[in-house]
Amino acid sequence: MSSAPNKTTLHPVVAAVTARIAQRSAASRSAHLRRSAAAHEEGPIRRGLACSNLAHGFAAMEGGDKEALRAARAPGVAIVSAYNDMLSAHQPMQEYPAWIKASVREAGGVAQFAGGVPAMCDGVTQGRPGMELSLFSREVIAMSTAIALSHDMFDASLLLGVCDKIVPGLLIGALSFGHLPAILVPAGPMNSGLPNKEKARIRQLYAEGLATREDLLDAEAASYHSAGTCTFYGTANSNQMVVEVMGLHLSGASFVQPNSPLRRALTEEAGRRVVAISRGESYTPISRVLDEKAFVNGVISLLATGGSTNHTLHLVAMAAAAGIQLTWDDFSDLSAVIPLLARVYPNGSADINHFHAAGGIQFLVGTLLDAGLLHEDVHTVAGPGLHRYRQEPVLADGELRWREVPAKSLDEDVLRPANRPFSPDGGLRMVSGNLGRAVTKVSAVAPEHRVVQAPARVFTTQEGFAEAFAAGELERDVVVVIRHQGPQANGMPELHGLTPALGVLMDRGFAVALLTDGRMSGASGKIPAAIQLTPEAAAGGPLARIADGDVIRFDADSGTIDVLVGDQELAGRRLVDGPPDEASWTGTGRELFAALRRSVGPADQGASVFGPLTPEHFGSPVNAFSQRS
């Protein structure tokens, strides 16, 4: 049983940002809630199916489950899973459906495996053509989730997923069924392997030609070595942090390791709990959980832990699916008052297991609540109030229970209270200037590297950059510009593979920065980088007109990014390169995603193909470059 919350005054900036989100979202949020309320039925929804439809829905079932579905007396629970056995983070989910079906049955419901969704790994596709499908896979996952839930057989859902685009996609799809309760079921991180700092060192040696491929592979295999999520604090673990603080996990479920008795107990409890919240007084649809306060809490947890920049896209897109208009200005204003409380690689040397051992999400929630930096009065899948997430799960005599975490962090080198932060702000900032708007993450960037003014060297591919680095052409102060990496250009791949070479240049004493309309991922590290620049080059943004040698000033402290060229001169320049055309954007399945590439919105709108996109939000890659001769 959770203790009653202390009364704490909410920070005025948190209150003000939440209020303005609610105000600007009033019409769209009301429409979402009306749709959700209209779809809700008290009692199994499948009662409304015609006999032939219903018979199709239980034909393959057996025994009591079949009878319960036929009689339309038990809640139906959909299992939607991203399981596959190639990806370490999702491999543990192979056994989950059987566990869940048993626990749902025990609670009086019937669970059916409703559908699988694709799960791709940015770690495998990094620097490869497949990475150009990565962001678009979020939309495919959302649509796949909608298909799985579309049969009107289900009164609740369990969403099995962990990584990158997978959790946001599952949630966007589930929000189309806002009347259904939903619980996210994670798999947990792998055991700690080779320290992240050592892995980064060997990567950099390899980039310099001072380590062999075998040395590099040994290091990578010692780091990524077993089932479970990668242990650095990238997008996958940021996903877990954010959705738990938003109230969609059972408390403490995020970072319990796979193949442990506690992980199995939490998975089974998710089945029992989703039945409990599927009807009656405990009815808790996902549309009620994911409100304006929940999204603000999610942003705050991201900022307080130095999480993945990818969530400046994903949270915006997820919020839109709930009828909520979240903006980059909201991130920026919250970041100014949210202290950085965690140091987890790439923002420190610890991994996510060390963070969890130090007190983890439960300590973080507690200290932020006590400081008035989170909304306590929210709905969660564990019940009303975020104070429930101050408790951690334990097994006592084989029974799952929750207990309060220690009042103090067990390792202040990794996790600190709000009154003794690593930094007074969250380290995620918005920068703007005559090139547009971009995101920068400074929590891992040393203060002396946060302002760079240097000539540009412009590339349109990662390969072009790698060739110039290998040829020694970048041995100077430089702002590396890599354009035509935005969502309309080539699907906005992550450019994390640039980090070792850029790190080499920085370590040789050069002032180095990166400017791109692509992504850098949760692995963004010590290199100052202005990423996700919008408007992107493919839409005719100013980025498309930068030339080699133009001086660029990037000031992460003051929040500015400018090319020191007169506006008239910049606007008058001809566009000399462009995104891949339709004929060349082929192979590795890319041609199948051309329709998404043509319809995707800008980065600050979540880089989504869903939602109310209007012509003024973004241009067309074809139109933007029609002036080329």
Helices and strands as residue ranges (DSSP letters): H 12-24, H 26-39, G 45-48, H 51-58, H 63-71, E 76-81, G 91-95, H 96-106, E 110-116, H 122-125, G 129-133, H 134-149, E 156-160, H 166-175, E 182-185, H 196-207, H 213-223, H 235-245, H 261-276, G 280-282, H 286-289, H 292-305, H 311-321, H 328-335, H 352-357, H 360-370, E 379-380, E 383-384, G 386-390, E 391-396, E 399-404, E 428-433, E 436-441, G 447-449, E 451-459, H 462-470, E 478-482, H 487-490, G 496-498, H 499-507, E 512-516, E 529-534, G 537-539, G 542-545, E 551-555, E 560-563, H 567-572, G 590-593, H 594-599, G 603-605, G 615-617, H 621-624
